[in-house]
């Protein structure tokens, strides 16, 4: 994600330079238009890859990634979602519900993204998978997610908790079946 931000800054700097030069050199207009086209394609890719609300990978990117998962591979699949989101929305308002969703998403991402891909697939549901995570380590990661949510709860002024489940995808098993077990 940092690479995207860096590239974005470079594109913007080059665009400013070209725009300044374009007033003096007509040939640069074509180069400037081309650069703007590349910039917008780049931004569409970045926006399509990340969920706007939470910053984790998007549902669109999730569908792209699961197409490339090997059916004969072994990997860990996990799922997390916010507990009591309806209650938060109904009693405190959707702004607070959004804060809870962001907290669950960011906590899951912060704890697991170095070892797994984490996606928001809808509402308060987050899914991930990894070839490097081991089943025996998941309880400590779940504890870390819950500890982070507890810290967020103190800052937000209301309780944010999540349920996290996981399962091992075995060779030949349908991904959706593994997800259902998680």
Buried (B, 14 or more C-beta within 10 A) or exposed (E): EEEBEEEBEEBEEBBEEBBEBBEEEEEBBEBBEEBBEEBEEBEEEBEEBBBEEBBBBBBBBBEEBBEEBEEEEEBBBBBBBBBBBEEBBEEBEEEBBBBBBBBBBBBBBBBBBEBBBBBBBEEBBBBBBBEEBEEEEBEEBBEBBBEBBEEBBEEBEBBBBBEBBBBBBEEEBEBEEBBEBB
